[in-house]
Amino acid sequence: MESQQIESDLDSEVFNIMGSSITVKNIQSLLNIIKKHEGEKLSDDSYDDIIENYFDDGNYAHTTTHYEDYESQIMRLCAYQVIKRDYEIEECWYIKEGNFDRNARKLPPLFGTCVIRDSEKLTDTKVPIPRRVTFFCRHKKDKSKWIFHFNTWDDEVCEFEIFTDAHHKKVKEVIESIEKYFTTEGPLKGGCFTPQWKWVSLESNGWSNLILPEEIKESLDLNIVNFVKNIELYGEHNLPTSRGVLLVGPPGTGKTLTMECILNEFPDITRIYAPAETLSQPGAINECYELARRLSPTIVIIEDIDTLGQAESHQDRNIYVSQLLSSLNSVESNNGVITLGSTNYPQALDIALRDRPGRFDSRIEFPMPNLEGREKILLKYAEPFTTKNIDWKKWAKKTDNFSGAWLRELVTTAFSLAVQERKPNKSIILNDTNMTKSFSIVFESRHKANTLYSQEESLETSYY
């Protein structure tokens, strides 16, 4: 009877594919169907019967949890780790409910993979996670019986069912154990990722790559670096362990590079890198800060914070601003959550963001580099190249009001010109002629960009 039922199912699927024609593609599809059905065993019992029969008296507690979208893979990994840690797995297969009858099929378990990142070694590892799996287990301590059933669609939406003959309170304890594992041992703890739980690949920038005035470095150390390193001391003295710091300045003055340095400074602390576009979905800001609290201490970096909620209407934009305000000054404790925001347009920020401690406690201004700073930046970017007869002090004087980004572009364009003019089999040498030509090109590009920046700045001011 069992083999006849499976054969009938196969016949139906074969007919749906083959019809009246036979092609190479159809034959390949047939082979895939046969492979899919290998290992199937038709049970005389329904899905519910299989569950009830596992428990001696047929009585059991039951709950269902759903893991959806970007959280699905990592939460399944955490659940799987807790199962392996706390339970002896007696059987492992997958129960598939029948479509038109009560009979269930016992299928081989189906596992997927999840990529986890070592934040210190910056290496990625693929680990197995349940996709469609039913675990029949006994608790290692009290020997109670448990069934954990994972049913996942498209590797995104997972229905996770728990059955047990233990007291129903134990089911809640399992859910809490999975949550605790997620917040203390899960792959996001101490990781660097976006609000959508995607790993961030960091550039290897450190403080030696950052050329800033000493007073700015001291302010960064006081308000961020030293604060994070000593956050427990603040808590011990009943001082707030949450903090907000706003980096303000024209484009290209080192704000983004500073953020990269801070991300690299704390490889053991959870870091959520949130460019404004990653927070544009409804509820994304609240979800980001809820996650930050669960995994604290956490550094939340919001780049271009002034662009949050750039909607067509002022009313729509206010929704995003309100979410950010409530998240920064939440009724829930923000203990251990440090927010670092950056903006090119501070005048575009809501006054409640700019001028209220507890939201952004400190504001650090990033000015255009001075004469000494420009020379240091030019020399820094010219380090990898062979140079000849270049007066860097002269170029530092000629580049008044150039940002660090435009100084880098000046050197990069000069190198491109040197490559273009190089004679065959000759080494590349950067000279003053290259710098002069580069200056003409970059000066024109910078003029156009600054005109656009001034227009945008004017629009942002008038908007508010």
Order of alpha helices (4+ residues) and beta strands (2+ residues): alpha-alpha-beta-alpha-beta-alpha-beta-beta-beta-beta-beta-beta-alpha-beta-alpha-alpha-alpha-beta-alpha-beta-alpha-beta-alpha-beta-alpha-beta-alpha-beta-alpha-alpha-beta-alpha
